[in-house]
């Protein structure tokens, strides 16, 4: 595997999921000895940052972490006339950084104002074009592959065969990206599962991400007899980046979960309690087991990238 930015980069998805579960709880500090992981963040992170750093340390790697915007501003536009605040162009920074490291990981964020620019992944493509080493996406404008690999491993780990998975929109006070749900739907196509997607009108996703799911505006229909309920907010794609008024009744509560087949509630975190889902739903969920698996997903990916 030469890079990890989407499921399309993975030669064998089933094997990678099995790798995550096989290495769970293990360390191999000789594997990455004398190797370095550099992580570049264009927006804040808790789980992705800590779990990936822990995964690298489990492999004996050194880790460097940089935060763009904290006194260090990068220009990302091709052909820019740099007479503003940015001191360095990303193409120069990435060429230099990648000469110091063995794997370059980057986390970016959509503008949520320009769909064409966001879905063209301008920043991520600039990093890939300038990097001399494998690039690991820690979330981009449209996808979050490490989260999705974690989610797939968590579902497979349950042992439930041919599960019904209900992916449901939930309310949120802020406008959020589509990256997590886009990526989840792409990856879940490689499971032997019945995947349903439910959301209010106006929150339709781009067709390439939904082609393997049954789509409905009826949340209860999607939740009926579900083995897993994957809950996530995202802003509108048709009214790009907007938060449409109403739909607070889409919050997941115990009544809705009672329609499932003792369904396991999943969420990528952070979660707005009693807005996205009630305390009772979250406290009886598998969100913490899901979050813990982030380490093993990152570790499996780093191993593959170091073998490249």
DRENKOL-24200 format. One line per 5 residues: number of its first residue (from 1); their letters; for each residue x, y, z of N, C-alpha, C. Coordinates in steps of 0.001 Angstrom, whole numbers, plus 524288, in hexadecimal, padded with zeros to 5 digits. Layout:
residues N
NUM) a) X/Y/Z/X/Y/Z/X/Y/Z  ...
END
This chain:
residues 308
1) xxxxx) 8034F/7FB60/80000/80000/80000/80000/8037C/804DE/80000  802F7/80816/7FBFF/8067F/80C7F/7FB4D/80497/8117D/7FDF1  7FF7D/811D6/7FEF1/7FD42/81631/801D9/7F81F/81463/80424  7F5F5/8178A/807BF/7F0FB/8161B/80A2F/7EDB5/81B04/80AA9  7EA99/81BF4/80698/7E73C/82093/80681/7E17F/81F2B/805B5
6) xxxxx) 7E070/81A69/803E8/7DB17/81885/80347/7DB41/8129E/802B2  7D6B1/81034/80294/7D678/80A88/80202/7D8BE/808D3/7FCC8  7D8CD/80C4E/7F8F5/7DAE8/80AFB/7F3CC/7E0C3/809EA/7F3F5  7E373/80BA2/7F811/7E915/80AB9/7F891/7EA5B/80557/7FABC  7E660/8027F/7FC95/7E73A/7FD90/7FF5A/7E6AA/7F903/7FB91
11) xxxxx) 7EAD4/7F5E8/7FAC3/7EA82/7F181/7F718/7E687/7ED5E/7F8AB  7E62F/7EC4E/7FDC6/7E28E/7E84E/7FFA4/7E02E/7EA2E/804C1  7DB65/7EC12/80486/7D8E6/7EE67/80918/7D80B/7EA62/80D67  7D63D/7E5CA/80C02/7D53A/7E1B4/80FEE/7DA33/7E04B/812DC  7DE83/7DFD5/8100B/7E375/7DE87/81292/7E535/7E2C9/81653
16) xxxxx) 7E464/7E7B5/814D3/7E5FB/7EBFC/81845/7E2A5/7EC08/81D36  7DD99/7EB10/81CB5/7DA36/7EABD/82152/7DC09/7E64C/824E1  7DD57/7E1DE/82292/7DF4E/7DD74/825A5/7E46F/7DED7/82856  7E7BF/7E1DF/825B3/7ECAF/7E399/82811/7EBB2/7E6D5/82CF8  7E7D4/7EA4F/82CB1/7E689/7ED97/83137/7E536/7EA34/835E8
21) xxxxx) 7E1F6/7E647/83516/7E050/7E2EA/83967/7E49E/7DF2E/83B1F  7E7EF/7DDA0/83770/7EC32/7D9FF/838C0/7F041/7DC91/83C40  7F171/7E184/83B45/7F598/7E41C/83E49/7F380/7E6C3/84334  7EE64/7E6A0/84406/7EC14/7E959/84878/7EEAC/7E7B2/84D94  7F06E/7EB84/85087/7F2E8/7EA7F/8558F/7F8AD/7E934/85544
26) xxxxx) 7FAF4/7E97D/850A1/80072/7E806/85009/803DD/7ECC1/84EE2  808E1/7EC0C/84FC7/80CCD/7EFEA/84E61/81133/7ED29/84B76  813C3/7EFF4/84806/8185D/7EDEB/8454F/81C25/7F272/84498  81EE0/7F3C0/848C8/82219/7F873/848CB/826E6/7F805/84550  8280A/7F35D/8436C/82C5C/7F2C6/83FB8/82AAF/7F40C/83A25
31) xxxxx) 82597/7F375/83914/823AC/7F419/833BD/824CE/7F98E/831A3  823BC/7FD83/834D7/82477/802DE/8330C/82926/8059A/8356F  82CB1/8028D/8378D/83155/804DB/83A0E/83468/80814/83616  8360A/80CBA/837C2/838F3/81067/83472/83596/812B5/83011  8306F/81223/83082/82CE1/8147D/82CB7/82A02/81906/82F57
36) xxxxx) 8282B/81CB3/82C28/8258C/82151/82E34/82039/8221A/82BA1  81C6E/823A1/82EC7/81757/8254D/82CE6/816D2/82B1C/82DF6  81594/82E1F/829EF/8147B/833A6/82A9F/80EB1/8348D/829B0  80C26/83724/82D6D/80695/83847/82D03/805D5/83E2A/82C9D  80304/83FCD/82894/801F4/8454F/82796/7FC14/84641/82803
41) xxxxx) 7FA84/849B7/82B97/7F4FE/84AAF/82CA3/7F376/85027/82ADC  7EF7D/8505C/82783/7ED30/85552/825EF/7E834/85678/828FD  7E678/852C5/82C3B/7E229/853BD/82FD6/7E2D9/85029/8348D  7E07E/85171/838F8/7E187/84E9A/83DD5/7DFCE/848E9/83D9C  7E20F/845CD/8411B/7E0CC/8403B/8414F/7E1F0/83E2F/846C2
46) xxxxx) 7DEAD/83A9D/8489A/7DFA6/837EE/84D8A/7E0D4/8322D/84C7E  7DCCB/82F28/84AD5/7DD71/82989/84A1C/7E14C/82844/845B8  7E0C6/82AE6/8413D/7E43F/829B8/83CDD/7E9E1/82AD7/83E4C  7EAB7/82F28/840E5/7F004/830B5/84269/7F261/82CDD/84650  7EF95/82BE0/84A8C/7F1BA/8288E/84EA9/7F241/822E2/84CF3
51) xxxxx) 7EE4D/820E4/84A2A/7EE73/81B5F/848A5/7F2B7/81A57/8449F  7F374/81DE9/840EF/7F783/81D24/83CFA/7FCED/81DA0/83F60  7FD8D/82140/842F7/80292/821C9/845A6/803B9/81CE7/848E3  7FFC6/81AEA/84B9E/80079/8161E/84EAA/801C0/81183/84B1F  7FF30/81126/846AA/8003F/80CE5/842F6/805DE/80D0F/8411B
56) xxxxx) 807C4/811B9/83FD3/80D30/81243/83E12/810FC/810BD/8425F  80FCF/8123C/84729/81331/810D9/84B8A/8132B/80AFB/84C81  80EAB/80870/84BAE/80E72/802BA/84C30/81218/80006/84859  81325/802AA/843F5/816A3/80077/83FFF/81C3D/80266/840A1  81D48/8055E/844BE/82291/80741/845B1/82411/80C03/84286
61) xxxxx) 8203B/80EA9/84026/82158/81335/83CE6/821F2/81820/8403C  82512/81BCC/83E58/82516/82111/8407E/820AE/82422/83DE7  81E7B/827DE/840BF/81A04/82AC9/83EBF/81B01/830A4/83F36  81A1D/83366/83AEC/81A52/8391A/83AE1/814DB/83B1C/839A4  81322/83F0E/83C88/80DE1/84127/83BCE/80E3A/84709/83AE6
66) xxxxx) 80BC0/848DD/836BA/80BA6/84E69/83576/8060C/85034/834B8  804F0/854E9/8369C/7FFC4/8573C/83607/80038/85C1D/832AC  7FDD1/85BFA/82E15/7FDD2/86090/82AB5/7FA2B/864B8/82CED  7FBBE/8699E/82C58/7F86C/86DE2/82E26/7F9FA/87019/8335D  7FD21/86D48/83666/7FEE6/86F47/83B6D/8042B/871FE/83AB9
71) xxxxx) 803FD/876AD/83851/808BE/87999/83747/80B8D/877E7/8325E  80983/873CB/82FE7/80BEF/871B8/82B21/8079B/87109/8271F  80783/87461/82346/80349/87457/81F73/8054D/8729C/81A22  80275/86EF7/817CB/803E2/86CD6/812BE/80034/86EDD/80E84  80269/87024/80A0F/7FF4F/87153/8056D/7FE1E/86C38/802A0
76) xxxxx) 7F932/86B5A/8014B/7F7B3/86665/7FEDD/7F5F4/866F1/7F936  7F506/86BBB/7F762/7F313/86C7A/7F216/7F783/86C26/7EE1B  7F6E3/86902/7E9F9/7FADC/868CE/7E5D4/7FB64/86E22/7E331  80028/86FA7/7E22D/80120/87486/7DF5E/80009/8796E/7E271  7FF8A/87901/7E792/7FE44/87D84/7EACA/802B1/88183/7EAC5
81) xxxxx) 80141/8867C/7EADA/80506/88AB9/7EBB3/80549/88B87/7F199  8099F/88A10/7F3F5/809EF/889B6/7F9A2/80B82/88EE9/7FC25  80805/892A0/7FBD8/80901/897AA/7FE4A/80565/89896/802F1  8035F/89434/8052D/7FFEB/8947B/809B4/8027C/89257/80E99  7FF54/88FDB/8120D/80145/88DF2/81712/8046F/888EE/816B0
86) xxxxx) 80358/885B1/812C5/805F5/88096/81261/80BBD/8813B/81129  80EFF/87E96/81444/814A6/87EFB/8138F/816D0/87B08/80FB6  813F8/876BB/80EE3/81623/87265/80BD9/811D0/86FC9/808BE  81330/86E06/80419/80F63/86B2F/800F0/80F7F/8656B/80278  80AEB/8630C/80235/80A88/85DA2/803ED/80E01/85A03/800B4
91) xxxxx) 80EBA/85B27/7FBB3/811F4/857B2/7F87B/8179C/857AC/7FA6B  8198E/85C2C/7FC2F/81EDE/85C62/7FE4D/81F29/859B2/8039A  81B4B/85ACC/806ED/81B45/8587C/80C22/81B09/8528A/80BE5  817A0/85075/8088F/816FD/84AC6/80849/81BDD/84827/8060A  81E4D/84A8E/80230/82323/84849/8000E/82757/847E9/8043D
96) xxxxx) 827C1/84BF5/80770/82BA7/84BE8/80BA1/82A1B/8480A/80FE4  82531/84856/811AE/82372/844E8/815E6/823F9/83F2D/81476  82296/83DE3/80FB3/822C9/83862/80E27/82860/83662/80D9F  82C19/839EA/80D35/83191/8383C/80D15/83394/836EA/81285  83097/83870/8168B/83225/83770/81BF6/82F56/832CE/81E64
101) xxxxx) 82B9C/8307C/81BA0/82831/82CA7/81E11/82768/827F0/81A8D  824DB/823F4/81CA3/823D0/81F2D/819A5/81E15/81EAE/8181D  81AA1/82108/81B29/81511/82145/819F1/81334/826BB/81B5B  8103C/82910/817CF/80E29/82E53/818B7/8083A/82DF5/8193C  8063A/82F5E/81DC6/8009B/82F34/81EC2/7FE7A/834BB/81EF6
106) xxxxx) 7F9E3/83586/81C9D/7F7B2/83ACD/81C5D/7F1DC/83AB6/81D71  7F01C/83E81/82079/7EA86/83F23/82193/7E8D6/84480/81FAF  7E517/8448C/81C22/7E316/84972/81A0B/7DD47/849D5/81B3D  7DAC3/84DDA/8192E/7D546/84ED0/81A79/7D2C8/851B5/815F0  7CDD9/850AC/814D1/7CB50/85374/81087/7CA13/85918/811FA
111) xxxxx) 7C985/85C54/80DFC/7C7C0/861AC/80EEF/7C1F1/861D1/81024  7BF11/85E0A/80E02/7B959/85DC5/80E49/7B6C6/8627E/80BB1  7B9C9/8652A/80861/7B79A/86985/80554/7B831/8689F/7FF7A  7BC14/8659F/7FDE8/7BD30/864B1/7F85E/7BD6F/85ECF/7F776  7B920/85C86/7F5CA/7B8E2/856D3/7F527/7BCDC/854E1/7F124
116) xxxxx) 7BD6C/857A4/7ECDD/7C109/855E8/7E8CD/7C698/85595/7EAE8  7C83E/8598C/7EDC6/7CD84/85982/7EFF6/7CE1C/85541/7F411  7CA3D/854AE/7F778/7CA85/850AE/7FB8D/7CABC/84B3E/7F939  7C737/84A22/7F586/7C6F2/844E0/7F35E/7CB55/843C3/7EF6F  7CE18/847C4/7EDEB/7D2C6/846FA/7EABA/7D77F/845AD/7EE12
121) xxxxx) 7D6F4/84626/7F34A/7DB27/844E6/7F6FE/7E043/847B5/7F584  7DFE7/84CCE/7F4CB/7E463/84FD8/7F309/7E909/84F60/7F6AD  7E81F/84FD8/7FBC4/7EC66/84FA5/7FF89/7EEF0/84A40/7FFB8  7EBB3/84638/80021/7EDCC/840EA/80065/7F0DA/83F99/7FB74  7EED0/84117/7F6F8/7F192/84008/7F20C/7F6C9/842EA/7F1C9
126) xxxxx) 7F6F8/847A2/7F3FA/7FBE2/84A90/7F412/7FFEC/847D0/7F776  7FE38/845A4/7FBC4/801C3/842BE/7FF35/803D5/83DE4/7FC6F  80059/83AF8/7FA01/801F5/8362D/7F744/805C5/83773/7F2E0  804B0/83BA2/7EFF4/807FB/83D01/7EB7D/80D79/83E84/7ED2B  80E09/840C0/7F1D0/81325/842AC/7F385/81610/83EF1/7F717
131) xxxxx) 81359/83B03/7F920/815CB/83783/7FCF0/81932/83360/7FA53  81D9B/8325B/7FCD3/8212E/82E46/7FB01/82034/82918/7FDD4  81CA2/82910/8018F/81B94/8246E/804BA/815B0/82360/804C2  81405/81ECD/80697/80E6C/81DA2/806CA/80B60/8219D/809FD  806B0/822EA/80816/80344/826AE/80AB2/7FEBD/823BD/80D43
136) xxxxx) 7FDDA/824FA/8122C/7F99E/822AC/8153D/7F5AD/826FD/81679  7F0D4/8264B/814CE/7ECCD/82A26/815F1/7EAA4/8294E/81B66  7EACC/82D6E/81E85/7E886/82D69/823C3/7E31D/82FED/823BB  7E0F1/830AE/81F55/7DBDF/832CE/81DCB/7DCF3/83710/819CC  7D9B1/83705/815CA/7DA19/83AFA/811B0/7D4DE/83DC1/81134
141) xxxxx) 7D44A/840D6/80D2A/7CF6F/843BA/80C6A/7CAC6/84028/80B87  7CBA8/83B8A/80935/7C73F/83830/807B4/7C75D/832B6/809FF  7CBAE/83128/80C74/7CC1B/82BC7/80E68/7CF33/82B8D/81386  7CE2D/82769/81683/7D11C/82668/81B58/7D25A/82089/81B74  7D633/81ECF/81868/7D710/8192C/817C1/7D8C3/8164F/81CB5
146) xxxxx) 7DBCB/818CE/8201A/7DD54/8161D/824EB/7D89A/81511/82869  7D50B/818D7/828B7/7D048/81801/82BB9/7CD1D/8138F/8295F  7CCC0/8136C/82440/7C98F/80F68/821B4/7CBEA/809FB/8224D  7D114/80996/821EA/7D398/80484/822CC/7D279/802AC/8285B  7D2D1/80641/82C15/7D180/80503/83181/7CBE6/80311/831F8
151) xxxxx) 7C852/805D0/82F63/7C2CC/8045A/82FAC/7C1DA/7FEEF/82D6B  7C452/7FDD1/828FC/7C3A6/7F8AA/82690/7C5BA/7F460/82A28  7CA4D/7F54F/82C7F/7CC98/7F16D/8300A/7C91E/7F09E/834CD  7C6D0/7F4C8/836C9/7C35F/7F462/83B51/7BE81/7F133/83A06  7BC61/7F1F0/83565/7B7C8/7EEF4/833BA/7B92D/7E937/832EE
156) xxxxx) 7BD78/7E830/83041/7BF1E/7E2C6/82F5B/7C057/7E00F/83483  7C2C6/7E2E9/8381E/7C43E/7E0BA/83D2D/7BF80/7DEC9/84037  7BAF4/7E104/83F3D/7B63A/7DF72/84211/7B4A3/7D9DA/840E3  7B631/7D7EA/83C59/7B4D3/7D293/83ADB/7AF66/7D202/83890  7AC87/7D641/83803/7A749/7D601/835C2/7A7B6/7D53E/82FDE
161) xxxxx) 7A56D/7D128/82DE1/7A5C6/7CFFB/82854/7A17C/7D2CF/82551  7A2F2/7D4EB/820DD/79F61/7D7BD/81D6C/79BFE/7DBA0/82074  79E6F/7DF34/8233F/79B6F/7E2DC/8267A/7986B/7E6D3/8233C  79440/7E8C6/82582/791AE/7ED66/82362/7940B/7F21E/8261F  79601/7F5D0/8230C/79879/7FA82/82527/7952F/7FF32/82387
166) xxxxx) 79344/80210/82761/7904F/806D7/82654/793D3/80B87/82750  794E0/80E76/8233D/797EF/81348/823B4/7940B/817C4/823DC  793D0/81A6F/82847/78FD8/81E74/828EF/7922B/823D1/829F8  78FFF/827B4/8274A/79123/82D2F/8286B/78EED/82E82/82DBF  79174/83231/8306F/78F74/8341A/8356E/79066/839F7/835BE
171) xxxxx) 78D50/83CC3/838D6/78DE5/8426D/8391D/792EE/84418/83BD8  79484/848E9/83ACE/7994D/84B0D/83D0C/798FD/850FC/83C98  79B09/853DF/84061/79AA5/85997/84024/79E5A/85C27/83C47  7A22C/8592D/83A53/7A5FD/85B60/836B3/7A5A2/858AB/83165  7A80E/85B0D/82D79/7A86C/858A8/8284A/7AD3F/8552F/8281F
176) xxxxx) 7AC81/85036/8270B/7B0C4/84C70/8271F/7B1AE/84A2B/821A6  7B665/84823/820AA/7B7A6/845CF/81B90/7B4AE/840BD/81A95  7B504/83EED/815CB/7B2C5/839DE/8144D/7B6D9/83579/81462  7BBAA/836BF/815F6/7C00A/83320/81551/7BF2A/82DDA/817E8  7BD6A/82DCF/81CC9/7BCE0/828DF/81FA1/7B8C9/8255F/81D18
181) xxxxx) 7B436/82797/81BD9/7B00D/82453/8199F/7B15F/822BC/81407  7B3B2/8263D/810F4/7B573/824CD/80BAE/7B8FC/82003/80BEC  7BCD4/8205D/80F42/7C0C0/81C3E/80FAA/7BE61/8172F/811BC  7BAFC/817A0/815BB/7B880/812EE/817E4/7B583/81003/813AF  7B2A1/812D4/81080/7AF86/8104D/80C67/7B2FE/80DB8/80853
186) xxxxx) 7B760/8102A/806FA/7BB06/80DC0/80340/7BD40/808AA/80566  7BEE8/808BE/80A46/7C157/8041F/80C9C/7BD63/7FFC9/80DA7  7B8B2/80135/80F5A/7B4D6/7FD38/810BC/7B30D/7FA13/80C04  7B410/7FC07/8074E/7B2D0/7F90B/80295/7B606/7F409/80244  7BA53/7F3CA/8052D/7BDAD/7EF24/8051A/7BC3C/7EB3B/80962
191) xxxxx) 7B848/7EC80/80C83/7B647/7E8D1/8105E/7B1B6/7E5C3/80E0E  7B0CC/7E12B/81018/7AC26/7DE34/80EB9/7A7CA/7E017/81248  7A591/7E492/810F1/7A1DA/7E727/81465/79D88/7E9C9/81143  79928/7EA9E/813E6/794B5/7ED76/811B2/794EE/7F302/813DE  7969D/7F6B1/810AB/7979D/7FBFC/8127F/79325/7FF9E/810EB
196) xxxxx) 79110/80255/814CF/78CF0/80632/813F5/78EF7/80B92/8156D  78D62/80F74/8127B/78EBF/814E2/81392/789BE/817FF/8142D  78940/81AD5/81887/78487/81DDE/81966/785E5/82368/81B24  78310/8271F/818F2/7840B/82CA2/81A19/77F47/82FCE/81877  77EC2/83489/81A78/77A65/837DC/818C3/77B3E/839C9/8132E
201) xxxxx) 7771A/83B83/8109B/777B4/83DE0/80B69/77B7D/84284/80BB2  77EC6/842EC/807BD/7829A/84724/80794/787FE/8458B/80957  7886D/840E3/80B9D/78D7E/83EF2/80D73/78F7C/83A69/80A1B  78DBA/83A33/80540/78F84/8361D/801AC/7956E/8368D/800DA  797F8/83219/80091/79D95/831E8/7FF78/79E6C/83126/7F9A5
206) xxxxx) 7A335/831FD/7F7DD/7A475/83116/7F25F/7A39C/82B53/7F0FC  7A171/82A5D/7EC7E/79FD6/8251C/7EADF/7A42B/82100/7EB1E  7A90A/82237/7E9AC/7AD0E/81E23/7E9E6/7ADC1/81BBE/7EF59  7AC7A/81EAF/7F370/7AD28/81CA6/7F8BD/7A87D/8195F/7FA84  7A404/819F9/7F817/79F45/8176A/7F9F9/79D75/812E9/7F68F
211) xxxxx) 7A073/81190/7F293/79E94/80DCA/7EEB4/79DD1/80849/7F0DD  7A054/806FD/7F540/79FC5/801BB/7F774/79C16/8019A/7FC25  7997A/805F8/7FD3A/79605/8063C/801C8/7905D/806F2/80019  78CCE/80521/8036F/78743/80651/802D4/7863D/80B84/8057C  7843D/80F4F/8029E/783A4/8149E/804A5/77DDF/815BA/805BC
216) xxxxx) 77CCD/817E8/80A56/77772/81931/80BCB/77765/81E12/80F39  7731B/8210C/80EE9/77250/8256B/8127B/76F73/823B6/8176B  76E11/81EBC/817BB/76B38/81C9D/81C36/76F27/81A2C/81FFE  77070/81D05/82419/7746C/81B30/827C2/772E6/81614/82A67  76E09/81598/82BF7/76C55/810DD/82EB4/76C93/80C19/82B25
221) xxxxx) 76B80/80CC6/8262C/76BEA/8087A/82272/7718C/80690/82226  7753F/80A2E/82212/77AC0/808B3/821CD/77C84/805F8/826CC  77A8F/807BC/82B42/77C42/80582/83044/779C8/80031/83161  77577/7FEFE/82ECA/772A1/7FA29/82FDD/7762F/7F563/82F2F  776D8/7F257/83381/779ED/7ED7D/83386/77FB0/7EE50/8322D
226) xxxxx) 7819D/7F30A/832ED/7872A/7F408/831D1/78A9E/7F193/83601  78F10/7EF7B/83457/792F3/7ED68/837F6/796AF/7F1B0/839CD  79783/7F58F/8367D/79AD8/7FA03/837CC/79817/7FF0A/83623  7988D/802FB/83965/7969F/80831/83815/79B56/80BCD/8381E  79CDE/80D87/83371/7A147/81120/83303/79F0E/81698/83274
231) xxxxx) 79FFC/819D5/83652/79D87/81EE9/836AC/7A17D/82339/8358D  79FFD/826F1/83240/7A3A0/82B29/830E9/7A09B/82FBF/82E9A  7A217/83467/83011/7A00E/8390B/82D81/7A37E/83A75/828E3  7A11C/83CBC/824E7/7A415/83F37/820B6/7A0DB/843B9/81E9B  7A384/847A2/81C8E/7A0D4/84C23/81A50/79EC9/84ABC/814E8
236) xxxxx) 79B68/84E12/812E8/798E5/84D08/80DEA/79CD3/84D12/80972  79C07/8497C/805C8/79F1D/8496E/800FE/79C3F/84C72/7FCBA  7971F/84BCF/7FC82/7940E/84E8C/7F881/793F6/85471/7F97A  793CD/855FD/7FE68/79474/85B7B/7FFF3/799B4/85BB2/802C8  79DDC/85B9E/7FFDC/7A2F5/859F1/801CC/7A4AD/85CB3/806CD
241) xxxxx) 7A5DE/85967/80AAC/7A807/85B42/80F90/7A41C/85DA6/8134A  79F31/85DBC/811CE/79B48/86061/8150F/798DD/85CA7/81910  79726/85EF9/81D54/79408/85C36/82140/78E63/85DBC/8206A  78B39/85A00/81EC5/785C7/85B16/81DA3/7829E/85B14/822B2  77ED4/85E87/82315/77BCE/85F0D/827E2/77842/85A50/828B8
246) xxxxx) 7774D/85933/82DA8/773C7/854F0/82F0F/7769F/84FC8/82FA8  773A3/84BA3/83016/7759D/84645/83059/7784A/844ED/83585  77738/847FB/839B6/77964/84691/83ECC/77749/84156/840B2  772D4/83FB2/83E92/77081/83AB8/84030/77370/83607/83DF0  77794/836F7/83AF9/77AC3/832AD/83904/77ECA/830C5/83D0B
251) xxxxx) 77F13/83331/8418B/78277/8313E/845B7/7812E/82B87/846DC  78531/8286B/847DD/78463/822D9/84901/78389/8222C/84EDE  77F34/81FB9/8503C/77DF6/81EC3/855BA/77CC5/818F6/85687  77B77/81786/85B45/77A9A/811FD/85C7C/775D1/80FD6/859AE  771E4/8131D/858CC/76D4B/81150/855EC/76EDC/80FA6/8506F
256) xxxxx) 77206/812CD/84DE4/773B9/8116B/848A1/77736/80C9A/848B1  77AA5/80C43/84C7E/77E10/807AF/84CD1/77AFA/802B5/84DEE  77678/80340/8505A/77340/7FE9E/85174/77114/7FC31/84C75  7712F/7FF20/84824/76F68/7FD0B/8431E/77385/7F983/840A2  77852/7F9C9/84298/77C9A/7F6BD/84054/77C9F/7F130/84286
261) xxxxx) 78027/7EE11/84088/780D6/7E8AE/84279/78528/7E8BB/8468C  783E8/7EB22/84B19/787DA/7EC0B/84F27/78CB3/7EE9C/84CAE  78B8F/7F281/84982/78FA4/7F4EF/84664/793D7/7F79E/8499B  79892/7F780/84782/79D08/7FA00/849FB/79DA7/7FF82/847AD  79D99/8035A/84B1B/79E06/808C4/84974/7A3C1/80A3B/848BC
266) xxxxx) 7A4F1/80CA4/84432/7AA43/80E3E/842F4/7AA5A/8140D/8419B  7AEAA/81685/842F9/7AF84/81C04/8419C/7B563/81CF3/841C0  7B73F/82046/83E2C/7BCE4/82119/83DBE/7BF0E/82471/8422F  7BBB2/82751/844F7/7BD37/82AF5/8491C/7C067/82F7B/846CE  7C005/83433/84903/7BCF1/8358B/84DA2/7B722/835B5/84C66
271) xxxxx) 7B3FC/834E1/8506D/7AE54/834B5/84FB2/7ABB6/838A4/85347  7A7F1/83B79/85141/7A4E2/83F2E/8545A/7A093/83C26/85719  7A146/83B50/85C2F/79D70/8385B/85F2F/79834/83B42/85F71  7940D/83838/85EDE/78EB6/83A2C/85F1C/78D76/83E14/85ACA  790A6/83DE7/856B0/78F99/840AE/851CE/78FD9/83CC5/84D51
276) xxxxx) 79449/83A10/84CF4/794F4/835E7/84916/79267/830DF/84B02  79378/82F9F/84FEE/7913E/82AF0/85263/790D1/82BEA/85838  78D42/82925/85AB4/78C6A/829EE/86050/790C4/8275E/8637A  7912E/82909/86864/794F8/826A9/86BFD/79450/820C4/86C34  78F6C/81F00/86CA8/78E65/81968/86D45/7906A/81652/8689D
281) xxxxx) 78FC9/8186A/863E8/791A2/815BC/85F38/79798/81599/85F1D  79A09/819F7/8602E/79FC3/81A37/85FF9/7A237/816CD/8642F  7A00C/816EA/868DE/7A262/8140A/86D3A/7A1D8/80E27/86CA4  79E49/80C5D/8694C/79DB5/806B6/86867/79FD8/80522/8630C  7A303/80886/860B5/7A4E3/807BB/85B5B/7AA44/8052A/85B4A
286) xxxxx) 7AC71/804AC/85689/7B1BA/80294/855F4/7B576/806CD/85400  7B42D/80BC3/85514/7B767/80FFD/852F4/7BCF1/80FF6/85535  7BD9C/80E2D/85A0D/7C2D0/80E3A/85C60/7C621/809BB/85A56  7C3B2/80531/85987/7C67E/800DA/85709/7C813/80263/85178  7C47C/80505/84ED7/7C570/806F7/84993/7CA1A/80AB3/84992
291) xxxxx) 7CA37/80E54/84D40/7CE83/81219/84D96/7D3AF/80F64/84ED5  7D391/80B7B/85235/7D859/808AC/8539B/7DAAC/805DC/84EE5  7D756/8040E/84B61/7D93D/80153/846BB/7DC17/804EE/842F2  7DBC1/80A0E/843C6/7DE8B/80DB6/84069/7E46C/80CA4/84073  7E67B/80B1C/844F3/7EC18/80A01/84558/7EDA1/8059C/841A7
296) xxxxx) 7EA92/8016C/841A4/7EC08/7FCC2/83EAD/7EB38/7FD95/838D8  7E75F/800C5/8376E/7E6AD/80217/831ED/7EB5E/80531/82FF3  7ED00/80915/832EE/7F187/80C3A/8315E/7F67D/808F0/83138  7F6FD/80569/834F1/7FBA9/8021A/83525/7FBF3/7FE85/83064  7F788/7FC44/82EF0/7F770/7F8DA/82A57/7F8C8/7FBDC/82566
301) xxxxx) 7F6CA/80099/824E3/7F7DB/803C8/82048/7FD98/80561/8201A  7FFBB/80705/82484/80546/8088B/824A4/808CF/80403/8231C  8077E/7FF5B/824DB/80A92/7FACE/82362/80A91/7FA09/81D76  805F8/7FA9D/81B24/80597/7F9F5/81574/8089F/7FE28/8128E  80863/802F6/8146B/80B15/8073D/811D0/81106/806B6/81251
306) xxx) 812CD/804C3/816B8/8186C/80413/8177B/81A93/7FF9A/8142F  8171F/7FC04/812B3/818C4/7F7AA/80F4D/8193D/7F952/8099B  816D4/7FDC5/8084D/8168E/7FF6C/802C7/81BF4/80082/8008D
END
